[in-house]
Amino acid sequence: MFGKKKKKIEISGPSNFEHRVHTGFDPQEQKFTGLPQQWHSLLADTANRPKPMVDPSCITPIQLAPMKV
């Protein structure tokens, strides 16, 4: 019932980590930026997909501003 308190295991952080790819998304162009060349073919088909339906009540005025023409 009242045993010894278990010691917390210490886990170190990653070592020799290298962040080789810096990607981003351009909301104006609706495209990813900084992707490796190999990834472009994977995302090429996404342009033909229909846009997801979004509940308008979830969009804030700040998010709505870039969408206005």
N, CA, C and O atoms as a Maestro MAE file, in Angstrom:
{
 s_m_m2io_version
 :::
 2.0.0
}

f_m_ct {
 s_m_title
 :::
 protein
 m_atom[276] {
  # First column is atom index #
  i_m_mmod_type
  r_m_x_coord
  r_m_y_coord
  r_m_z_coord
  i_m_residue_number
  s_m_chain_name
  s_m_pdb_residue_name
  s_m_pdb_atom_name
  i_m_atomic_number
  :::
  1 25 0.815 -1.184 0.000 1 A "MET " " N  " 7
  2 3 0.000 0.000 0.000 1 A "MET " " CA " 6
  3 2 0.864 1.256 0.000 1 A "MET " " C  " 6
  4 15 0.722 2.096 -0.889 1 A "MET " " O  " 8
  5 25 1.748 1.401 0.968 2 A "PHE " " N  " 7
  6 3 2.639 2.555 1.022 2 A "PHE " " CA " 6
  7 2 4.052 2.073 0.740 2 A "PHE " " C  " 6
  8 15 4.817 1.800 1.665 2 A "PHE " " O  " 8
  9 25 4.394 1.971 -0.523 3 A "GLY " " N  " 7
  10 3 5.726 1.509 -0.894 3 A "GLY " " CA " 6
  11 2 6.650 2.684 -1.159 3 A "GLY " " C  " 6
  12 15 6.296 3.843 -0.947 3 A "GLY " " O  " 8
  13 25 7.845 2.350 -1.629 4 A "LYS " " N  " 7
  14 3 8.805 3.389 -1.984 4 A "LYS " " CA " 6
  15 2 8.309 4.161 -3.201 4 A "LYS " " C  " 6
  16 15 7.672 3.604 -4.095 4 A "LYS " " O  " 8
  17 25 8.611 5.443 -3.213 5 A "LYS " " N  " 7
  18 3 8.240 6.272 -4.355 5 A "LYS " " CA " 6
  19 2 9.166 5.931 -5.525 5 A "LYS " " C  " 6
  20 15 10.386 5.891 -5.366 5 A "LYS " " O  " 8
  21 25 8.585 5.688 -6.688 6 A "LYS " " N  " 7
  22 3 9.379 5.336 -7.861 6 A "LYS " " CA " 6
  23 2 10.149 6.555 -8.348 6 A "LYS " " C  " 6
  24 15 9.634 7.674 -8.340 6 A "LYS " " O  " 8
  25 25 11.388 6.326 -8.773 7 A "LYS " " N  " 7
  26 3 12.206 7.408 -9.312 7 A "LYS " " CA " 6
  27 2 11.749 7.733 -10.729 7 A "LYS " " C  " 6
  28 15 11.404 6.844 -11.508 7 A "LYS " " O  " 8
  29 25 11.753 9.014 -11.043 8 A "LYS " " N  " 7
  30 3 11.382 9.451 -12.380 8 A "LYS " " CA " 6
  31 2 12.553 9.190 -13.323 8 A "LYS " " C  " 6
  32 15 13.692 9.555 -13.032 8 A "LYS " " O  " 8
  33 25 12.262 8.562 -14.445 9 A "ILE " " N  " 7
  34 3 13.302 8.264 -15.421 9 A "ILE " " CA " 6
  35 2 13.702 9.561 -16.123 9 A "ILE " " C  " 6
  36 15 12.846 10.326 -16.567 9 A "ILE " " O  " 8
  37 25 14.998 9.798 -16.216 10 A "GLU " " N  " 7
  38 3 15.492 10.987 -16.904 10 A "GLU " " CA " 6
  39 2 15.805 10.636 -18.351 10 A "GLU " " C  " 6
  40 15 16.594 9.732 -18.629 10 A "GLU " " O  " 8
  41 25 15.184 11.353 -19.255 11 A "ILE " " N  " 7
  42 3 15.409 11.140 -20.680 11 A "ILE " " CA " 6
  43 2 16.066 12.396 -21.231 11 A "ILE " " C  " 6
  44 15 15.562 13.505 -21.054 11 A "ILE " " O  " 8
  45 25 17.189 12.209 -21.895 12 A "SER " " N  " 7
  46 3 17.908 13.364 -22.434 12 A "SER " " CA " 6
  47 2 17.269 13.829 -23.735 12 A "SER " " C  " 6
  48 15 16.494 13.107 -24.361 12 A "SER " " O  " 8
  49 25 17.607 15.030 -24.119 13 A "GLY " " N  " 7
  50 3 17.130 15.575 -25.382 13 A "GLY " " CA " 6
  51 2 17.908 14.988 -26.544 13 A "GLY " " C  " 6
  52 15 18.887 14.273 -26.331 13 A "GLY " " O  " 8
  53 25 17.493 15.275 -27.771 14 A "PRO " " N  " 7
  54 3 18.206 14.752 -28.934 14 A "PRO " " CA " 6
  55 2 19.615 15.330 -29.017 14 A "PRO " " C  " 6
  56 15 19.857 16.465 -28.606 14 A "PRO " " O  " 8
  57 25 20.530 14.543 -29.549 15 A "SER " " N  " 7
  58 3 21.904 15.028 -29.720 15 A "SER " " CA " 6
  59 2 22.245 15.029 -31.207 15 A "SER " " C  " 6
  60 15 21.761 14.186 -31.963 15 A "SER " " O  " 8
  61 25 23.069 15.967 -31.614 16 A "ASN " " N  " 7
  62 3 23.499 16.129 -33.007 16 A "ASN " " CA " 6
  63 2 22.317 16.286 -33.962 16 A "ASN " " C  " 6
  64 15 22.340 15.755 -35.073 16 A "ASN " " O  " 8
  65 25 21.302 17.004 -33.539 17 A "PHE " " N  " 7
  66 3 20.122 17.216 -34.386 17 A "PHE " " CA " 6
  67 2 20.438 18.228 -35.472 17 A "PHE " " C  " 6
  68 15 21.058 19.258 -35.206 17 A "PHE " " O  " 8
  69 25 20.018 17.940 -36.691 18 A "GLU " " N  " 7
  70 3 20.191 18.869 -37.809 18 A "GLU " " CA " 6
  71 2 18.844 19.103 -38.467 18 A "GLU " " C  " 6
  72 15 18.187 18.156 -38.899 18 A "GLU " " O  " 8
  73 25 18.432 20.351 -38.545 19 A "HIS " " N  " 7
  74 3 17.186 20.711 -39.220 19 A "HIS " " CA " 6
  75 2 17.571 21.129 -40.631 19 A "HIS " " C  " 6
  76 15 17.981 22.268 -40.854 19 A "HIS " " O  " 8
  77 25 17.442 20.218 -41.574 20 A "ARG " " N  " 7
  78 3 17.930 20.467 -42.932 20 A "ARG " " CA " 6
  79 2 16.904 21.113 -43.848 20 A "ARG " " C  " 6
  80 15 17.269 21.704 -44.865 20 A "ARG " " O  " 8
  81 25 15.640 21.010 -43.507 21 A "VAL " " N  " 7
  82 3 14.593 21.553 -44.370 21 A "VAL " " CA " 6
  83 2 13.786 22.579 -43.584 21 A "VAL " " C  " 6
  84 15 13.292 22.288 -42.494 21 A "VAL " " O  " 8
  85 25 13.656 23.767 -44.136 22 A "HIS " " N  " 7
  86 3 12.848 24.815 -43.516 22 A "HIS " " CA " 6
  87 2 11.668 25.088 -44.440 22 A "HIS " " C  " 6
  88 15 11.824 25.723 -45.483 22 A "HIS " " O  " 8
  89 25 10.506 24.614 -44.063 23 A "THR " " N  " 7
  90 3 9.328 24.764 -44.908 23 A "THR " " CA " 6
  91 2 8.367 25.784 -44.318 23 A "THR " " C  " 6
  92 15 8.449 26.138 -43.142 23 A "THR " " O  " 8
  93 25 7.478 26.233 -45.144 24 A "GLY " " N  " 7
  94 3 6.449 27.160 -44.711 24 A "GLY " " CA " 6
  95 2 5.263 27.057 -45.656 24 A "GLY " " C  " 6
  96 15 5.284 26.281 -46.611 24 A "GLY " " O  " 8
  97 25 4.234 27.841 -45.388 25 A "PHE " " N  " 7
  98 3 3.053 27.857 -46.251 25 A "PHE " " CA " 6
  99 2 2.701 29.301 -46.545 25 A "PHE " " C  " 6
  100 15 2.551 30.113 -45.632 25 A "PHE " " O  " 8
  101 25 2.571 29.614 -47.817 26 A "ASP " " N  " 7
  102 3 2.200 30.958 -48.248 26 A "ASP " " CA " 6
  103 2 0.687 30.993 -48.439 26 A "ASP " " C  " 6
  104 15 0.182 30.424 -49.407 26 A "ASP " " O  " 8
  105 25 -0.055 31.653 -47.531 27 A "PRO " " N  " 7
  106 3 -1.515 31.655 -47.650 27 A "PRO " " CA " 6
  107 2 -2.027 32.427 -48.869 27 A "PRO " " C  " 6
  108 15 -3.114 32.133 -49.369 27 A "PRO " " O  " 8
  109 25 -1.270 33.396 -49.348 28 A "GLN " " N  " 7
  110 3 -1.690 34.154 -50.533 28 A "GLN " " CA " 6
  111 2 -1.645 33.278 -51.786 28 A "GLN " " C  " 6
  112 15 -2.571 33.281 -52.597 28 A "GLN " " O  " 8
  113 25 -0.548 32.528 -51.925 29 A "GLU " " N  " 7
  114 3 -0.363 31.659 -53.090 29 A "GLU " " CA " 6
  115 2 -0.980 30.280 -52.886 29 A "GLU " " C  " 6
  116 15 -1.149 29.524 -53.842 29 A "GLU " " O  " 8
  117 25 -1.320 29.949 -51.623 30 A "GLN " " N  " 7
  118 3 -1.839 28.625 -51.273 30 A "GLN " " CA " 6
  119 2 -0.848 27.530 -51.666 30 A "GLN " " C  " 6
  120 15 -1.235 26.487 -52.193 30 A "GLN " " O  " 8
  121 25 0.451 27.787 -51.399 31 A "LYS " " N  " 7
  122 3 1.502 26.827 -51.743 31 A "LYS " " CA " 6
  123 2 2.481 26.708 -50.589 31 A "LYS " " C  " 6
  124 15 2.646 27.632 -49.793 31 A "LYS " " O  " 8
  125 25 3.128 25.546 -50.514 32 A "PHE " " N  " 7
  126 3 4.195 25.335 -49.548 32 A "PHE " " CA " 6
  127 2 5.482 25.911 -50.112 32 A "PHE " " C  " 6
  128 15 5.716 25.855 -51.319 32 A "PHE " " O  " 8
  129 25 6.317 26.464 -49.242 33 A "THR " " N  " 7
  130 3 7.597 27.017 -49.669 33 A "THR " " CA " 6
  131 2 8.723 26.260 -48.985 33 A "THR " " C  " 6
  132 15 8.565 25.779 -47.862 33 A "THR " " O  " 8
  133 25 9.862 26.154 -49.666 34 A "GLY " " N  " 7
  134 3 11.038 25.535 -49.085 34 A "GLY " " CA " 6
  135 2 11.018 24.019 -49.043 34 A "GLY " " C  " 6
  136 15 11.796 23.414 -48.306 34 A "GLY " " O  " 8
  137 25 10.149 23.396 -49.816 35 A "LEU " " N  " 7
  138 3 10.090 21.933 -49.812 35 A "LEU " " CA " 6
  139 2 11.180 21.350 -50.700 35 A "LEU " " C  " 6
  140 15 11.572 21.973 -51.686 35 A "LEU " " O  " 8
  141 25 11.674 20.162 -50.362 36 A "PRO " " N  " 7
  142 3 12.626 19.489 -51.249 36 A "PRO " " CA " 6
  143 2 11.958 19.143 -52.585 36 A "PRO " " C  " 6
  144 15 10.743 18.961 -52.649 36 A "PRO " " O  " 8
  145 25 12.753 19.056 -53.634 37 A "GLN " " N  " 7
  146 3 12.230 18.782 -54.974 37 A "GLN " " CA " 6
  147 2 11.445 17.468 -55.026 37 A "GLN " " C  " 6
  148 15 10.461 17.364 -55.757 37 A "GLN " " O  " 8
  149 25 11.877 16.463 -54.252 38 A "GLN " " N  " 7
  150 3 11.216 15.159 -54.271 38 A "GLN " " CA " 6
  151 2 9.781 15.248 -53.755 38 A "GLN " " C  " 6
  152 15 8.953 14.415 -54.122 38 A "GLN " " O  " 8
  153 25 9.472 16.212 -52.932 39 A "TRP " " N  " 7
  154 3 8.153 16.313 -52.319 39 A "TRP " " CA " 6
  155 2 7.130 16.985 -53.234 39 A "TRP " " C  " 6
  156 15 5.925 16.850 -53.018 39 A "TRP " " O  " 8
  157 25 7.592 17.698 -54.242 40 A "HIS " " N  " 7
  158 3 6.671 18.420 -55.118 40 A "HIS " " CA " 6
  159 2 5.697 17.475 -55.821 40 A "HIS " " C  " 6
  160 15 4.521 17.805 -55.977 40 A "HIS " " O  " 8
  161 25 6.176 16.303 -56.246 41 A "SER " " N  " 7
  162 3 5.286 15.364 -56.931 41 A "SER " " CA " 6
  163 2 4.225 14.817 -55.982 41 A "SER " " C  " 6
  164 15 3.117 14.496 -56.412 41 A "SER " " O  " 8
  165 25 4.552 14.708 -54.701 42 A "LEU " " N  " 7
  166 3 3.577 14.215 -53.733 42 A "LEU " " CA " 6
  167 2 2.443 15.208 -53.524 42 A "LEU " " C  " 6
  168 15 1.300 14.814 -53.294 42 A "LEU " " O  " 8
  169 25 2.757 16.483 -53.603 43 A "LEU " " N  " 7
  170 3 1.760 17.516 -53.351 43 A "LEU " " CA " 6
  171 2 1.096 18.040 -54.624 43 A "LEU " " C  " 6
  172 15 0.167 18.844 -54.548 43 A "LEU " " O  " 8
  173 25 1.559 17.595 -55.787 44 A "ALA " " N  " 7
  174 3 1.005 18.100 -57.042 44 A "ALA " " CA " 6
  175 2 -0.468 17.737 -57.189 44 A "ALA " " C  " 6
  176 15 -1.238 18.516 -57.750 44 A "ALA " " O  " 8
  177 25 -0.869 16.575 -56.698 45 A "ASP " " N  " 7
  178 3 -2.259 16.138 -56.835 45 A "ASP " " CA " 6
  179 2 -3.200 16.892 -55.902 45 A "ASP " " C  " 6
  180 15 -4.412 16.881 -56.118 45 A "ASP " " O  " 8
  181 25 -2.678 17.536 -54.887 46 A "THR " " N  " 7
  182 3 -3.547 18.220 -53.926 46 A "THR " " CA " 6
  183 2 -4.214 19.451 -54.530 46 A "THR " " C  " 6
  184 15 -5.226 19.918 -54.008 46 A "THR " " O  " 8
  185 25 -3.666 19.982 -55.621 47 A "ALA " " N  " 7
  186 3 -4.267 21.158 -56.253 47 A "ALA " " CA " 6
  187 2 -5.633 20.825 -56.845 47 A "ALA " " C  " 6
  188 15 -6.490 21.703 -56.954 47 A "ALA " " O  " 8
  189 25 -5.845 19.571 -57.227 48 A "ASN " " N  " 7
  190 3 -7.108 19.162 -57.843 48 A "ASN " " CA " 6
  191 2 -8.165 18.762 -56.823 48 A "ASN " " C  " 6
  192 15 -9.321 18.543 -57.185 48 A "ASN " " O  " 8
  193 25 -7.788 18.666 -55.564 49 A "ARG " " N  " 7
  194 3 -8.737 18.270 -54.535 49 A "ARG " " CA " 6
  195 2 -9.663 19.429 -54.192 49 A "ARG " " C  " 6
  196 15 -9.247 20.587 -54.227 49 A "ARG " " O  " 8
  197 25 -10.913 19.128 -53.862 50 A "PRO " " N  " 7
  198 3 -11.807 20.209 -53.431 50 A "PRO " " CA " 6
  199 2 -11.379 20.751 -52.073 50 A "PRO " " C  " 6
  200 15 -10.848 20.018 -51.239 50 A "PRO " " O  " 8
  201 25 -11.613 22.032 -51.862 51 A "LYS " " N  " 7
  202 3 -11.254 22.640 -50.585 51 A "LYS " " CA " 6
  203 2 -12.174 22.104 -49.496 51 A "LYS " " C  " 6
  204 15 -13.351 21.849 -49.754 51 A "LYS " " O  " 8
  205 25 -11.659 21.931 -48.290 52 A "PRO " " N  " 7
  206 3 -12.506 21.415 -47.211 52 A "PRO " " CA " 6
  207 2 -13.573 22.431 -46.819 52 A "PRO " " C  " 6
  208 15 -13.370 23.643 -46.905 52 A "PRO " " O  " 8
  209 25 -14.696 21.910 -46.394 53 A "MET " " N  " 7
  210 3 -15.771 22.790 -45.936 53 A "MET " " CA " 6
  211 2 -15.451 23.226 -44.512 53 A "MET " " C  " 6
  212 15 -15.095 22.401 -43.671 53 A "MET " " O  " 8
  213 25 -15.577 24.507 -44.243 54 A "VAL " " N  " 7
  214 3 -15.258 25.059 -42.935 54 A "VAL " " CA " 6
  215 2 -16.503 25.722 -42.368 54 A "VAL " " C  " 6
  216 15 -17.233 26.412 -43.080 54 A "VAL " " O  " 8
  217 25 -16.734 25.508 -41.101 55 A "ASP " " N  " 7
  218 3 -17.850 26.154 -40.421 55 A "ASP " " CA " 6
  219 2 -17.531 27.644 -40.307 55 A "ASP " " C  " 6
  220 15 -16.573 28.006 -39.624 55 A "ASP " " O  " 8
  221 25 -18.305 28.520 -40.955 56 A "PRO " " N  " 7
  222 3 -18.006 29.959 -40.931 56 A "PRO " " CA " 6
  223 2 -17.940 30.555 -39.532 56 A "PRO " " C  " 6
  224 15 -17.266 31.564 -39.322 56 A "PRO " " O  " 8
  225 25 -18.623 29.950 -38.581 57 A "SER " " N  " 7
  226 3 -18.595 30.498 -37.224 57 A "SER " " CA " 6
  227 2 -17.250 30.265 -36.547 57 A "SER " " C  " 6
  228 15 -16.973 30.857 -35.503 57 A "SER " " O  " 8
  229 25 -16.413 29.411 -37.128 58 A "CYS " " N  " 7
  230 3 -15.094 29.130 -36.545 58 A "CYS " " CA " 6
  231 2 -14.022 30.083 -37.061 58 A "CYS " " C  " 6
  232 15 -12.905 30.083 -36.544 58 A "CYS " " O  " 8
  233 25 -14.334 30.889 -38.061 59 A "ILE " " N  " 7
  234 3 -13.350 31.789 -38.653 59 A "ILE " " CA " 6
  235 2 -13.394 33.126 -37.926 59 A "ILE " " C  " 6
  236 15 -14.457 33.731 -37.779 59 A "ILE " " O  " 8
  237 25 -12.227 33.582 -37.472 60 A "THR " " N  " 7
  238 3 -12.141 34.868 -36.785 60 A "THR " " CA " 6
  239 2 -12.016 35.995 -37.812 60 A "THR " " C  " 6
  240 15 -11.638 35.732 -38.954 60 A "THR " " O  " 8
  241 25 -12.320 37.240 -37.441 61 A "PRO " " N  " 7
  242 3 -12.170 38.363 -38.381 61 A "PRO " " CA " 6
  243 2 -10.744 38.504 -38.906 61 A "PRO " " C  " 6
  244 15 -10.547 38.913 -40.050 61 A "PRO " " O  " 8
  245 25 -9.760 38.175 -38.094 62 A "ILE " " N  " 7
  246 3 -8.363 38.279 -38.531 62 A "ILE " " CA " 6
  247 2 -8.076 37.249 -39.614 62 A "ILE " " C  " 6
  248 15 -7.363 37.548 -40.572 62 A "ILE " " O  " 8
  249 25 -8.619 36.038 -39.480 63 A "GLN " " N  " 7
  250 3 -8.427 35.011 -40.496 63 A "GLN " " CA " 6
  251 2 -9.210 35.344 -41.762 63 A "GLN " " C  " 6
  252 15 -8.809 34.951 -42.858 63 A "GLN " " O  " 8
  253 25 -10.303 36.050 -41.623 64 A "LEU " " N  " 7
  254 3 -11.172 36.371 -42.749 64 A "LEU " " CA " 6
  255 2 -10.600 37.482 -43.624 64 A "LEU " " C  " 6
  256 15 -10.868 37.510 -44.825 64 A "LEU " " O  " 8
  257 25 -9.825 38.388 -43.057 65 A "ALA " " N  " 7
  258 3 -9.309 39.552 -43.786 65 A "ALA " " CA " 6
  259 2 -8.547 39.172 -45.057 65 A "ALA " " C  " 6
  260 15 -8.817 39.775 -46.096 65 A "ALA " " O  " 8
  261 25 -7.611 38.212 -45.048 66 A "PRO " " N  " 7
  262 3 -6.898 37.879 -46.290 66 A "PRO " " CA " 6
  263 2 -7.799 37.232 -47.345 66 A "PRO " " C  " 6
  264 15 -7.459 37.241 -48.528 66 A "PRO " " O  " 8
  265 25 -8.934 36.675 -46.941 67 A "MET " " N  " 7
  266 3 -9.828 36.006 -47.886 67 A "MET " " CA " 6
  267 2 -10.681 36.992 -48.675 67 A "MET " " C  " 6
  268 15 -11.210 36.651 -49.732 67 A "MET " " O  " 8
  269 25 -10.817 38.225 -48.160 68 A "LYS " " N  " 7
  270 3 -11.637 39.225 -48.844 68 A "LYS " " CA " 6
  271 2 -10.904 39.758 -50.060 68 A "LYS " " C  " 6
  272 15 -9.688 39.943 -50.036 68 A "LYS " " O  " 8
  273 25 -11.643 39.997 -51.105 69 A "VAL " " N  " 7
  274 3 -11.035 40.491 -52.343 69 A "VAL " " CA " 6
  275 2 -11.265 41.970 -52.473 69 A "VAL " " C  " 6
  276 15 -10.831 42.579 -53.450 69 A "VAL " " O  " 8
  :::
 }
 m_bond[275] {
  # First column is bond index #
  i_m_from
  i_m_to
  i_m_order
  :::
  1 1 2 1
  2 2 3 1
  3 3 4 2
  4 3 5 1
  5 5 6 1
  6 6 7 1
  7 7 8 2
  8 7 9 1
  9 9 10 1
  10 10 11 1
  11 11 12 2
  12 11 13 1
  13 13 14 1
  14 14 15 1
  15 15 16 2
  16 15 17 1
  17 17 18 1
  18 18 19 1
  19 19 20 2
  20 19 21 1
  21 21 22 1
  22 22 23 1
  23 23 24 2
  24 23 25 1
  25 25 26 1
  26 26 27 1
  27 27 28 2
  28 27 29 1
  29 29 30 1
  30 30 31 1
  31 31 32 2
  32 31 33 1
  33 33 34 1
  34 34 35 1
  35 35 36 2
  36 35 37 1
  37 37 38 1
  38 38 39 1
  39 39 40 2
  40 39 41 1
  41 41 42 1
  42 42 43 1
  43 43 44 2
  44 43 45 1
  45 45 46 1
  46 46 47 1
  47 47 48 2
  48 47 49 1
  49 49 50 1
  50 50 51 1
  51 51 52 2
  52 51 53 1
  53 53 54 1
  54 54 55 1
  55 55 56 2
  56 55 57 1
  57 57 58 1
  58 58 59 1
  59 59 60 2
  60 59 61 1
  61 61 62 1
  62 62 63 1
  63 63 64 2
  64 63 65 1
  65 65 66 1
  66 66 67 1
  67 67 68 2
  68 67 69 1
  69 69 70 1
  70 70 71 1
  71 71 72 2
  72 71 73 1
  73 73 74 1
  74 74 75 1
  75 75 76 2
  76 75 77 1
  77 77 78 1
  78 78 79 1
  79 79 80 2
  80 79 81 1
  81 81 82 1
  82 82 83 1
  83 83 84 2
  84 83 85 1
  85 85 86 1
  86 86 87 1
  87 87 88 2
  88 87 89 1
  89 89 90 1
  90 90 91 1
  91 91 92 2
  92 91 93 1
  93 93 94 1
  94 94 95 1
  95 95 96 2
  96 95 97 1
  97 97 98 1
  98 98 99 1
  99 99 100 2
  100 99 101 1
  101 101 102 1
  102 102 103 1
  103 103 104 2
  104 103 105 1
  105 105 106 1
  106 106 107 1
  107 107 108 2
  108 107 109 1
  109 109 110 1
  110 110 111 1
  111 111 112 2
  112 111 113 1
  113 113 114 1
  114 114 115 1
  115 115 116 2
  116 115 117 1
  117 117 118 1
  118 118 119 1
  119 119 120 2
  120 119 121 1
  121 121 122 1
  122 122 123 1
  123 123 124 2
  124 123 125 1
  125 125 126 1
  126 126 127 1
  127 127 128 2
  128 127 129 1
  129 129 130 1
  130 130 131 1
  131 131 132 2
  132 131 133 1
  133 133 134 1
  134 134 135 1
  135 135 136 2
  136 135 137 1
  137 137 138 1
  138 138 139 1
  139 139 140 2
  140 139 141 1
  141 141 142 1
  142 142 143 1
  143 143 144 2
  144 143 145 1
  145 145 146 1
  146 146 147 1
  147 147 148 2
  148 147 149 1
  149 149 150 1
  150 150 151 1
  151 151 152 2
  152 151 153 1
  153 153 154 1
  154 154 155 1
  155 155 156 2
  156 155 157 1
  157 157 158 1
  158 158 159 1
  159 159 160 2
  160 159 161 1
  161 161 162 1
  162 162 163 1
  163 163 164 2
  164 163 165 1
  165 165 166 1
  166 166 167 1
  167 167 168 2
  168 167 169 1
  169 169 170 1
  170 170 171 1
  171 171 172 2
  172 171 173 1
  173 173 174 1
  174 174 175 1
  175 175 176 2
  176 175 177 1
  177 177 178 1
  178 178 179 1
  179 179 180 2
  180 179 181 1
  181 181 182 1
  182 182 183 1
  183 183 184 2
  184 183 185 1
  185 185 186 1
  186 186 187 1
  187 187 188 2
  188 187 189 1
  189 189 190 1
  190 190 191 1
  191 191 192 2
  192 191 193 1
  193 193 194 1
  194 194 195 1
  195 195 196 2
  196 195 197 1
  197 197 198 1
  198 198 199 1
  199 199 200 2
  200 199 201 1
  201 201 202 1
  202 202 203 1
  203 203 204 2
  204 203 205 1
  205 205 206 1
  206 206 207 1
  207 207 208 2
  208 207 209 1
  209 209 210 1
  210 210 211 1
  211 211 212 2
  212 211 213 1
  213 213 214 1
  214 214 215 1
  215 215 216 2
  216 215 217 1
  217 217 218 1
  218 218 219 1
  219 219 220 2
  220 219 221 1
  221 221 222 1
  222 222 223 1
  223 223 224 2
  224 223 225 1
  225 225 226 1
  226 226 227 1
  227 227 228 2
  228 227 229 1
  229 229 230 1
  230 230 231 1
  231 231 232 2
  232 231 233 1
  233 233 234 1
  234 234 235 1
  235 235 236 2
  236 235 237 1
  237 237 238 1
  238 238 239 1
  239 239 240 2
  240 239 241 1
  241 241 242 1
  242 242 243 1
  243 243 244 2
  244 243 245 1
  245 245 246 1
  246 246 247 1
  247 247 248 2
  248 247 249 1
  249 249 250 1
  250 250 251 1
  251 251 252 2
  252 251 253 1
  253 253 254 1
  254 254 255 1
  255 255 256 2
  256 255 257 1
  257 257 258 1
  258 258 259 1
  259 259 260 2
  260 259 261 1
  261 261 262 1
  262 262 263 1
  263 263 264 2
  264 263 265 1
  265 265 266 1
  266 266 267 1
  267 267 268 2
  268 267 269 1
  269 269 270 1
  270 270 271 1
  271 271 272 2
  272 271 273 1
  273 273 274 1
  274 274 275 1
  275 275 276 2
  :::
 }
}
